[in-house]
């Protein structure tokens, strides 16, 4: 399973998007090797840590909302 990365994305953004996709879809499959594309694109360890925390937080809060049946605000577009 691979994310469709926009062709205009920089190598740095592309690596971050790929990391976010895998961490979201298959977190149990993450390994040290998943950090190599990030480091090769110039993402340092602090940025990797921050990225993992933000990605994980959004995954967590979305699962809480979905699991508790939280409805979208009236101004939010409905998913299609």
C-alpha positions as CSV (number, residue, x, y, z in Angstrom):
1,X,0.0,0.0,0.0
2,X,1.6,3.3,-1.1
3,X,0.3,6.8,-0.8
4,X,-0.2,8.8,-4.0
5,X,2.2,11.7,-3.5
6,X,1.7,14.8,-5.6
7,X,4.3,14.9,-8.4
8,X,5.2,18.5,-7.5
9,X,6.1,17.5,-3.9
10,X,9.7,18.1,-2.9
11,X,11.7,15.1,-1.8
12,X,11.4,16.4,1.8
13,X,7.6,16.7,1.6
14,X,7.3,13.5,-0.3
15,X,9.2,11.6,2.4
16,X,7.1,13.1,5.1
17,X,3.9,12.3,3.3
18,X,5.0,8.7,2.8
19,X,5.9,8.4,6.5
20,X,2.6,9.9,7.6
21,X,0.7,7.5,5.3
22,X,2.4,4.4,6.6
23,X,2.2,5.5,10.2
24,X,-1.5,6.1,9.8
25,X,-2.4,3.0,7.8
26,X,0.0,0.3,9.1
27,X,1.6,1.6,12.3
28,X,2.6,-2.0,13.4
29,X,4.8,-2.3,10.3
30,X,7.0,0.7,11.0
31,X,10.7,-0.1,11.3
32,X,13.9,1.9,11.6
33,X,14.2,1.6,7.8
34,X,11.1,3.9,7.5
35,X,13.3,6.7,8.9
36,X,15.9,6.5,6.2
37,X,13.9,8.3,3.4
38,X,13.3,11.1,5.9
39,X,16.9,11.5,6.9
40,X,18.0,11.2,3.3
41,X,15.7,14.1,2.5
42,X,17.2,16.3,5.2
43,X,14.6,15.8,8.0
44,X,16.5,15.7,11.3
45,X,15.6,13.6,14.4
46,X,13.8,16.4,16.2
47,X,11.6,17.0,13.1
48,X,11.0,13.3,12.8
49,X,9.9,13.1,16.5
50,X,7.6,16.1,16.1
51,X,6.1,14.7,12.9
52,X,5.4,11.3,14.5
53,X,3.8,13.0,17.5
54,X,1.5,15.2,15.3
55,X,0.6,12.3,13.0
56,X,-0.1,10.1,16.0
57,X,-2.1,12.7,17.8
58,X,-4.4,13.3,14.8
59,X,-4.9,9.5,14.3
60,X,-5.7,9.2,18.1
61,X,-8.2,12.0,18.2
62,X,-9.9,10.9,15.0
63,X,-10.3,7.4,16.4
64,X,-11.7,8.7,19.7
65,X,-14.2,10.8,17.8
66,X,-15.2,8.0,15.5
67,X,-15.4,5.5,18.4
68,X,-17.6,7.7,20.4
69,X,-19.8,8.7,17.5
70,X,-18.9,12.4,17.7
71,X,-20.8,14.2,14.9
72,X,-19.2,16.8,12.7
73,X,-19.9,20.4,13.4
74,X,-22.7,21.7,11.2
75,X,-20.3,23.9,9.3
76,X,-18.0,21.0,8.3
77,X,-18.5,19.3,5.0
78,X,-19.8,15.7,5.2
79,X,-17.4,13.1,3.9
80,X,-18.3,11.5,0.6
